[in-house]
Amino acid sequence: KDGAAAIAMTRARVDARDPDAVHFLGDHYNHGDGGLEVDVPRAIELWKEAAELGSIDACYNLGNSYLDGSGVARDEARAVHYLEVAACRGHVQSRHNLGVLECQRRGIRSR
């Protein structure tokens, strides 16, 4: 019951185009939280909207989704784009993932 109430409040913020709320709802669809069924395509759609609204966390999620081919076709160029957007706005884990990707491209192994 509490999950449904939280989702209802979140939907009100989504309607107001709050990037954090749109990202949050996308996460809930991705994991099937708050009484929602898992719907990865809907999560991707919401993360794209949140990214357009300025959510760096949504950019990070999209970057990883495109990198792994999770819910979308694997597309390294799109993955790098979204991770770079997030990294340039201060998302530390995105910077890390870009570094790991660069090491993999160069054939550098971690210790």
Short mmCIF file of the C-alpha atoms (twelve columns), coordinates in Angstrom:
data_MODEL
# 
_entry.id   MODEL 
# 
loop_
_atom_site.group_PDB 
_atom_site.id 
_atom_site.type_symbol 
_atom_site.label_atom_id 
_atom_site.label_alt_id 
_atom_site.label_comp_id 
_atom_site.label_asym_id 
_atom_site.label_seq_id 
_atom_site.Cartn_x 
_atom_site.Cartn_y 
_atom_site.Cartn_z 
_atom_site.pdbx_PDB_model_num 
ATOM 1   C CA . LYS A 1   0.000  0.000  0.000   1 
ATOM 2   C CA . ASP A 2   2.799  2.444  0.851   1 
ATOM 3   C CA . GLY A 3   4.472  1.673  -2.491  1 
ATOM 4   C CA . ALA A 4   1.292  2.513  -4.387  1 
ATOM 5   C CA . ALA A 5   0.949  5.810  -2.504  1 
ATOM 6   C CA . ALA A 6   4.555  6.702  -3.291  1 
ATOM 7   C CA . ILE A 7   4.009  5.898  -6.969  1 
ATOM 8   C CA . ALA A 8   0.866  8.065  -7.010  1 
ATOM 9   C CA . MET A 9   2.807  11.006 -5.539  1 
ATOM 10  C CA . THR A 10  5.639  10.371 -7.990  1 
ATOM 11  C CA . ARG A 11  3.239  10.389 -10.951 1 
ATOM 12  C CA . ALA A 12  2.045  13.845 -9.894  1 
ATOM 13  C CA . ARG A 13  5.655  15.053 -9.989  1 
ATOM 14  C CA . VAL A 14  6.192  13.271 -13.330 1 
ATOM 15  C CA . ASP A 15  3.218  15.195 -14.730 1 
ATOM 16  C CA . ALA A 16  4.983  18.375 -13.569 1 
ATOM 17  C CA . ARG A 17  8.099  17.203 -15.524 1 
ATOM 18  C CA . ASP A 18  10.326 16.850 -12.450 1 
ATOM 19  C CA . PRO A 19  13.469 15.104 -13.776 1 
ATOM 20  C CA . ASP A 20  14.162 13.313 -10.490 1 
ATOM 21  C CA . ALA A 21  10.618 11.972 -10.340 1 
ATOM 22  C CA . VAL A 22  10.732 10.803 -13.964 1 
ATOM 23  C CA . HIS A 23  14.049 9.039  -13.275 1 
ATOM 24  C CA . PHE A 24  12.656 7.526  -10.047 1 
ATOM 25  C CA . LEU A 25  9.599  6.157  -11.858 1 
ATOM 26  C CA . GLY A 26  11.870 4.717  -14.559 1 
ATOM 27  C CA . ASP A 27  13.893 2.926  -11.889 1 
ATOM 28  C CA . HIS A 28  10.704 1.488  -10.429 1 
ATOM 29  C CA . TYR A 29  9.607  0.158  -13.818 1 
ATOM 30  C CA . ASN A 30  13.078 -1.259 -14.402 1 
ATOM 31  C CA . HIS A 31  13.074 -3.222 -11.138 1 
ATOM 32  C CA . GLY A 32  9.338  -3.807 -10.640 1 
ATOM 33  C CA . ASP A 33  9.263  -1.817 -7.394  1 
ATOM 34  C CA . GLY A 34  6.322  -0.056 -5.751  1 
ATOM 35  C CA . GLY A 35  3.770  -2.512 -7.043  1 
ATOM 36  C CA . LEU A 36  4.705  -1.911 -10.696 1 
ATOM 37  C CA . GLU A 37  5.364  -4.756 -13.101 1 
ATOM 38  C CA . VAL A 38  8.845  -4.874 -14.607 1 
ATOM 39  C CA . ASP A 39  8.657  -2.931 -17.877 1 
ATOM 40  C CA . VAL A 40  12.165 -2.217 -19.150 1 
ATOM 41  C CA . PRO A 41  11.044 -0.485 -22.377 1 
ATOM 42  C CA . ARG A 42  8.945  1.911  -20.260 1 
ATOM 43  C CA . ALA A 43  11.930 2.462  -17.960 1 
ATOM 44  C CA . ILE A 44  14.115 3.350  -20.952 1 
ATOM 45  C CA . GLU A 45  11.453 5.746  -22.233 1 
ATOM 46  C CA . LEU A 46  11.220 7.459  -18.845 1 
ATOM 47  C CA . TRP A 47  14.996 7.658  -18.472 1 
ATOM 48  C CA . LYS A 48  15.238 9.314  -21.900 1 
ATOM 49  C CA . GLU A 49  12.648 11.869 -20.828 1 
ATOM 50  C CA . ALA A 50  14.455 12.447 -17.524 1 
ATOM 51  C CA . ALA A 51  17.778 12.831 -19.351 1 
ATOM 52  C CA . GLU A 52  16.238 15.468 -21.623 1 
ATOM 53  C CA . LEU A 53  15.034 17.243 -18.486 1 
ATOM 54  C CA . GLY A 54  18.559 17.216 -17.029 1 
ATOM 55  C CA . SER A 55  18.801 14.091 -14.860 1 
ATOM 56  C CA . ILE A 56  22.401 12.885 -14.760 1 
ATOM 57  C CA . ASP A 57  21.303 9.668  -13.043 1 
ATOM 58  C CA . ALA A 58  19.032 8.922  -15.996 1 
ATOM 59  C CA . CYS A 59  21.962 9.567  -18.357 1 
ATOM 60  C CA . TYR A 60  24.029 7.107  -16.327 1 
ATOM 61  C CA . ASN A 61  21.293 4.461  -16.485 1 
ATOM 62  C CA . LEU A 62  20.884 4.951  -20.235 1 
ATOM 63  C CA . GLY A 63  24.631 4.757  -20.771 1 
ATOM 64  C CA . ASN A 64  24.832 1.470  -18.931 1 
ATOM 65  C CA . SER A 65  21.748 0.121  -20.713 1 
ATOM 66  C CA . TYR A 66  23.247 0.865  -24.132 1 
ATOM 67  C CA . LEU A 67  26.616 -0.483 -23.038 1 
ATOM 68  C CA . ASP A 68  25.135 -3.778 -21.821 1 
ATOM 69  C CA . GLY A 69  22.285 -4.038 -24.335 1 
ATOM 70  C CA . SER A 70  19.860 -4.132 -21.422 1 
ATOM 71  C CA . GLY A 71  16.391 -3.252 -22.720 1 
ATOM 72  C CA . VAL A 72  17.869 -1.692 -25.872 1 
ATOM 73  C CA . ALA A 73  20.146 -2.822 -28.665 1 
ATOM 74  C CA . ARG A 74  23.783 -2.602 -27.590 1 
ATOM 75  C CA . ASP A 75  25.190 0.657  -28.929 1 
ATOM 76  C CA . GLU A 76  28.579 1.704  -27.608 1 
ATOM 77  C CA . ALA A 77  28.441 5.152  -29.242 1 
ATOM 78  C CA . ARG A 78  25.142 5.968  -27.518 1 
ATOM 79  C CA . ALA A 79  26.451 4.525  -24.273 1 
ATOM 80  C CA . VAL A 80  29.497 6.786  -24.410 1 
ATOM 81  C CA . HIS A 81  27.306 9.782  -25.271 1 
ATOM 82  C CA . TYR A 82  25.063 9.342  -22.232 1 
ATOM 83  C CA . LEU A 83  27.950 8.516  -19.907 1 
ATOM 84  C CA . GLU A 84  29.865 11.575 -21.111 1 
ATOM 85  C CA . VAL A 85  26.857 13.834 -20.529 1 
ATOM 86  C CA . ALA A 86  26.520 12.511 -16.978 1 
ATOM 87  C CA . ALA A 87  30.274 12.624 -16.329 1 
ATOM 88  C CA . CYS A 88  30.591 16.217 -17.535 1 
ATOM 89  C CA . ARG A 89  27.851 17.163 -15.101 1 
ATOM 90  C CA . GLY A 90  29.685 15.553 -12.202 1 
ATOM 91  C CA . HIS A 91  28.430 11.948 -12.094 1 
ATOM 92  C CA . VAL A 92  31.422 10.095 -10.630 1 
ATOM 93  C CA . GLN A 93  30.363 6.559  -11.545 1 
ATOM 94  C CA . SER A 94  29.908 7.631  -15.172 1 
ATOM 95  C CA . ARG A 95  33.485 8.923  -15.198 1 
ATOM 96  C CA . HIS A 96  34.628 5.595  -13.799 1 
ATOM 97  C CA . ASN A 97  32.695 3.606  -16.405 1 
ATOM 98  C CA . LEU A 98  34.166 5.736  -19.207 1 
ATOM 99  C CA . GLY A 99  37.644 5.041  -17.825 1 
ATOM 100 C CA . VAL A 100 36.980 1.310  -17.683 1 
ATOM 101 C CA . LEU A 101 35.661 1.386  -21.239 1 
ATOM 102 C CA . GLU A 102 38.772 3.247  -22.428 1 
ATOM 103 C CA . CYS A 103 41.024 0.708  -20.706 1 
ATOM 104 C CA . GLN A 104 39.125 -2.123 -22.373 1 
ATOM 105 C CA . ARG A 105 39.499 -0.443 -25.764 1 
ATOM 106 C CA . ARG A 106 43.248 -0.130 -25.230 1 
ATOM 107 C CA . GLY A 107 43.615 -3.633 -23.880 1 
ATOM 108 C CA . ILE A 108 44.753 -2.458 -20.463 1 
ATOM 109 C CA . ARG A 109 43.979 -4.938 -17.704 1 
ATOM 110 C CA . SER A 110 43.131 -3.899 -14.168 1 
ATOM 111 C CA . ARG A 111 45.314 -5.130 -11.349 1 
# 
